[in-house]
């Protein structure tokens, strides 16, 4: 398997949204939201896009408080945690805007956790308001609904990007660009159907097919050759446990 970033339709839309946030007209709000179910490639995309745009990336934790969030942002900006929250906010804003450098986007992955203590969202809003740098929140399916309930955040978000997973064209592109062997079109269609466009499962399936091809000295695999062998191992299912008769 090759290690590279495949530009799926979701990734292209996300990159376009970041570009628009960074080059937005003066007076236009500049926060963004990326959301979608697990396995659609959000986290991998964030790492790629944050590196491309010299972004600041943090991953929210379930144990985060406002202080720990601001401290993590300070550390990502090569600084140290400070005792007062206001000092950390000022440091973050200064580092993002010093020397009139171009805006650096802030990416907050697993941002669902930030809604457990809404002061974290307010602090991110303060940093955005003071620096003008885009803040992009990334979360699961329900985060968009949570944000719509808070108008002071929702009105600042001008880029709403939903990750829906791979379509057949995306799956074909992933198979072509990542696999070291040729995967026949009918087998790609089978992979897409069985994985429901979940990119994590698609990659696992391609890896299993490659290992099968390597073990059998094959340069290509078609649907008949693969047959009904499992493409990935799912969670086990458990039937009802029978009561023991004493």
Secondary structure, DSSP 8 states (H G I E B T S, - for coil): --------HHHHHHHHHHHHHHT--TT---EEEEEE-TTSSHHHHHHHHHHHTT-EEEE--TT--HHHHHHHHHHHTT----SSHHHHHHHHHHHHHGGG-----EEEETGGGGGGSTHHHHHHHHHHHHH---EEEEE-TTHHHHHHT-HHHHTTEEEEEEE----HHHHHHHHHHH-SSEE-HHHHHHHHHHHTT-HHHHHHHHHHHHHHHHHTT-SEE-HHHHTT--SS--------------
